[in-house]
Amino acid sequence: MNYLIYPIKIMNITQTYENDFSHSRHTVGTPKDYPIDDNCGKSGANGYFYCPCDEVEVKKIYGVGTSSTNCLWLESTSKVITPTFNDYVTIMIGHIEDSELKKLKVGQRFSRKEAIALEGRDGFATGEHFHIVVGKGKFAGSGWVKNTNGIWVINTTGGAVKPEDAFFIDNTFTTIKNSAGLNFLDLYMPILEDKYYYTTAESLNVRLGPGTNYNAINTLPKNSRIKVLDFINNWAKITDKEYIAGNYVTKKVPDKYYETKHTTADFLNVRSKPAGTILKVRAPLPRGTTVAIMEESNGWIKIDKDRWIYAKYVN
């Protein structure tokens, strides 16, 4: 599986996107991104940035031979699995020295855990480190854009994401010295075997096949716990006849989530409230439909906003 892992062997985050004026300006403007600084465990040029997925491609190199801060853009060559989405990913890295960037060229590709560049202090940095920003999707435009604070932020087709929402921690590769309070999800073997995910869309369509051309038969509320059997073209297969968009599932466990069960009647009516009006949209539900258990009341189950079914026919 093409999981996106943290790209440094010793994590020592010295600044997050909330720590100081220079970084916090990235998060309060529009658009925004979420930079972190990591000095790879200790001061001095001692750590490398490694390829964090099956393969990345160098998309842009900026600043070599100038007084501007050097930046490097990497884009995954295929969709990756992160704690919060499944898509391409673009990473922008700052402060790499000219001598390192001169070894690279646009179009060059690296494989998982292959060293790409050594940390540096280019651009008047106070010490050697990587300035790391992550974006969902592919490299867009010039790779960055000014926000309303006049700060250059990463520009990708899916927008910036927080690093803890992008990277897993492979504890066979990365040792955490300091996460600066950011909550990264570990990539333990039990997680690889654990098929359970949680929905992130407010009301997520359940379709009869892996694509929007298939009919939607039901909806699942945000934070529904579902078992994913497989991913097909970024669609999550949850039963033999049910699929949901893979971009809207995560392995991050929410504070509160809804268990799911399946209908047992051949065709089960959906109502606007307990014993209320029978709905026609995404109803009736065929046998075996996955439903969320949001609330139970006098023999009725709430499966989404203004959607109720008779509890007798759920198991």
C-alpha positions in Angstrom: 0.0 0.0 0.0 1.3 3.4 -0.9 1.3 5.0 2.6 2.8 8.5 3.0 5.3 8.4 5.9 7.2 11.1 7.7 10.3 11.8 5.5 13.0 12.2 8.2 14.7 9.6 10.3 14.8 11.6 13.6 11.8 13.9 14.1 12.8 17.0 16.0 10.2 19.6 15.2 11.4 23.0 16.4 8.5 25.1 15.1 5.0 24.3 14.0 2.5 26.3 12.1 1.3 28.0 15.3 4.6 28.7 17.1 5.8 32.2 16.0 5.0 35.2 13.9 6.8 34.0 10.8 4.9 30.7 10.7 1.5 31.8 12.1 1.1 34.3 9.3 0.8 31.3 7.0 -2.3 30.0 8.9 -4.3 33.2 9.3 -4.2 34.5 5.7 -6.1 33.3 2.7 -5.2 30.8 1.2 -3.2 29.2 4.0 -0.7 26.5 4.6 0.8 24.8 7.6 4.7 24.8 7.8 6.8 23.0 10.2 10.6 23.2 10.8 12.5 20.0 11.6 16.3 19.9 12.3 16.5 16.1 12.0 17.4 15.5 15.6 20.2 18.0 16.5 21.9 21.1 15.3 24.1 21.1 12.2 23.7 19.5 8.8 23.2 15.9 9.8 19.8 14.8 8.4 18.3 14.0 5.0 14.9 14.4 3.5 13.8 11.0 2.2 11.2 10.0 -0.3 8.0 9.4 1.8 6.0 7.2 -0.6 6.5 4.8 -3.5 7.8 7.5 -5.8 8.1 11.3 -6.0 9.2 13.6 -8.9 11.0 16.8 -8.6 8.6 19.5 -9.9 10.5 22.7 -9.3 13.7 24.0 -7.9 13.9 27.7 -6.8 16.4 30.1 -5.5 19.8 28.6 -6.4 22.4 31.2 -6.8 20.2 34.0 -5.5 19.5 35.7 -2.1 16.0 34.2 -2.0 15.3 31.2 0.2 15.9 28.0 -1.7 12.8 25.8 -2.2 12.2 22.4 -3.6 8.8 21.0 -4.7 8.2 17.2 -4.9 5.0 15.6 -6.2 4.0 11.9 -5.8 3.7 10.1 -9.1 0.6 8.2 -7.9 -2.1 8.6 -5.3 -1.0 8.0 -1.7 -2.9 6.9 1.4 -2.7 9.4 4.3 -4.5 9.5 7.7 -7.1 11.8 6.2 -7.2 11.4 2.4 -6.2 9.3 -0.6 -4.8 11.5 -3.4 -1.6 12.8 -5.0 0.5 14.9 -2.6 2.9 17.8 -3.2 5.6 18.8 -0.7 7.5 22.0 -0.6 10.8 22.1 1.3 12.8 25.2 2.2 16.4 26.1 3.3 18.3 23.4 1.3 21.7 24.6 0.3 22.7 25.5 -3.3 25.2 22.6 -3.3 22.5 20.1 -2.6 19.9 21.5 -5.1 22.5 21.6 -7.8 22.6 17.8 -7.6 18.9 17.7 -8.5 16.9 18.4 -11.7 13.3 18.8 -12.6 11.8 15.5 -13.6 14.1 13.4 -11.5 12.4 10.7 -9.5 13.1 9.0 -6.2 11.8 5.8 -4.7 10.5 5.2 -1.1 13.1 5.9 1.6 15.7 7.1 -0.9 17.7 10.1 0.3 16.9 13.3 -1.7 18.7 16.2 0.0 20.5 17.2 3.1 19.1 19.9 5.5 20.5 23.4 5.2 20.3 27.0 6.4 19.9 28.8 3.1 17.9 32.0 3.3 19.2 33.5 6.5 17.9 30.6 8.6 19.3 30.5 12.2 20.3 26.9 11.9 20.2 23.9 9.6 16.7 22.5 9.2 14.0 21.6 6.7 11.0 24.0 6.3 8.2 21.5 5.2 4.8 22.3 3.8 2.3 19.7 2.5 -0.4 20.1 -0.1 -3.1 17.6 -1.2 -3.2 17.0 -4.9 -0.8 18.0 -7.7 1.6 20.9 -8.1 -0.5 23.9 -9.4 0.5 27.1 -11.1 4.0 28.2 -10.0 3.8 25.9 -6.9 3.0 28.8 -4.5 0.8 31.9 -4.3 0.7 34.9 -2.0 -2.0 34.9 0.7 -3.8 38.0 2.0 -0.8 38.6 4.4 1.6 38.8 1.5 3.1 35.4 2.5 4.0 32.8 -0.1 2.0 29.6 0.6 2.0 26.3 -1.3 -0.4 26.0 -4.3 -1.8 22.6 -5.1 -5.0 21.3 -6.7 -6.4 20.1 -3.4 -5.0 22.8 -1.0 -2.7 22.7 1.9 -3.0 20.2 4.7 -1.6 19.9 8.2 1.5 17.6 8.4 -0.1 15.4 11.0 -3.0 14.9 8.6 -0.6 13.9 5.8 2.1 11.7 7.3 2.0 8.4 9.1 4.9 7.6 11.4 6.7 4.4 10.3 8.4 3.6 13.6 10.8 1.2 11.8 12.1 4.3 10.0 11.5 7.4 12.1 12.3 8.0 15.7 10.3 10.8 17.4 12.5 13.0 19.5 10.1 15.9 19.5 6.7 16.2 17.8 6.1 19.7 19.2 2.6 18.6 20.3 1.5 17.5 16.9 -0.5 14.2 17.0 0.8 11.9 14.2 -0.7 8.6 13.6 1.6 5.6 13.9 1.8 3.1 11.0 1.9 0.0 13.1 1.2 -3.4 11.5 -2.1 -3.6 13.3 -3.2 -0.4 11.5 -2.2 -2.0 8.1 -4.4 -5.0 9.0 -7.2 -2.9 10.5 -9.8 -2.3 7.8 -11.9 0.2 9.8 -12.2 3.8 8.6 -14.3 6.8 9.5 -16.3 9.1 7.1 -15.4 12.8 7.0 -18.1 14.2 4.8 -21.3 15.6 6.4 -23.5 13.2 4.4 -21.7 10.8 2.2 -23.4 9.0 -0.7 -23.2 5.2 -0.8 -23.2 4.1 -4.4 -23.7 0.8 -6.2 -20.3 1.0 -7.9 -17.0 2.8 -7.8 -18.0 6.0 -9.6 -20.4 8.9 -9.6 -22.2 7.3 -12.6 -23.5 4.6 -10.2 -26.8 5.3 -8.3 -26.6 6.4 -4.7 -28.7 4.2 -2.5 -28.1 5.7 0.9 -26.1 8.3 2.8 -23.8 7.9 5.8 -23.3 10.8 8.3 -19.9 12.2 9.2 -17.9 10.0 11.6 -19.6 6.7 10.6 -17.3 3.7 11.3 -17.1 1.5 8.3 -15.1 -1.5 7.3 -13.3 -1.0 4.0 -12.7 -4.2 2.0 -10.6 -2.6 -0.8 -9.8 0.6 -2.6 -10.7 0.7 -6.4 -9.7 3.8 -8.3 -9.9 5.8 -5.0 -13.4 4.4 -4.2 -13.7 2.5 -0.9 -15.5 -0.8 -1.3 -17.5 -1.4 1.9 -19.7 -4.4 0.7 -19.9 -6.3 -2.5 -22.4 -3.8 -3.8 -21.6 -0.6 -1.9 -18.9 2.0 -2.5 -18.0 5.4 -1.0 -15.6 8.1 -2.2 -12.1 7.3 -0.8 -11.3 11.0 -0.4 -13.8 11.2 2.5 -12.6 8.4 4.8 -9.8 8.6 7.4 -8.1 6.3 9.9 -8.1 9.0 12.5 -10.6 8.0 15.2 -12.9 10.9 16.0 -13.9 11.7 19.6 -17.4 10.3 18.8 -18.3 7.9 16.0 -21.3 5.9 14.8 -21.3 2.2 14.5 -22.8 0.7 11.3 -25.1 -2.2 10.7 -27.0 -3.7 7.7 -30.7 -3.8 6.8 -32.4 -7.2 6.7 -35.7 -6.4 4.9 -35.9 -6.8 1.1 -36.8 -3.1 0.7 -36.9 -0.9 3.8 -38.7 2.4 3.9 -36.9 5.5 5.1 -38.9 8.1 7.0 -38.4 11.8 7.9 -38.8 11.0 11.6 -40.0 8.0 13.7 -43.3 6.9 12.1 -43.1 10.0 9.9 -43.4 10.6 6.1 -42.0 8.0 3.8 -39.1 9.4 1.8 -38.5 8.7 -1.8 -34.9 10.0 -2.2 -32.3 7.2 -1.7 -35.1 4.9 -0.6 -36.3 2.3 0.0 -33.1 0.6 1.1 -32.4 -2.8 -0.4 -31.4 -5.7 1.8 -27.9 -5.5 3.1 -27.6 -1.7 2.9 -25.0 -0.3 5.3 -26.6 2.2 7.8 -25.2 4.3 10.6 -26.7 4.0 14.1 -26.9 7.6 15.2 -29.8 7.4 17.6 -32.5 4.9 18.7 -36.0 6.0 19.8 -39.0 3.8 20.5 -38.0 1.1 18.0 -36.7 3.5 15.3 -33.1 4.3 14.3 -31.8 7.6 13.0 -29.4 6.8 10.1 -28.6 10.4 9.0 -30.2 13.9 9.2 -34.0 13.5 8.8 -33.6 9.8 7.9 -35.1 7.1 10.1 -35.8 3.4 9.7 -37.5 0.7 11.7 -35.0 -0.9 14.0 -36.6 -4.4 13.7 -35.0 -4.7 10.2 -31.4 -3.8 11.1 -28.7 -6.2 12.3 
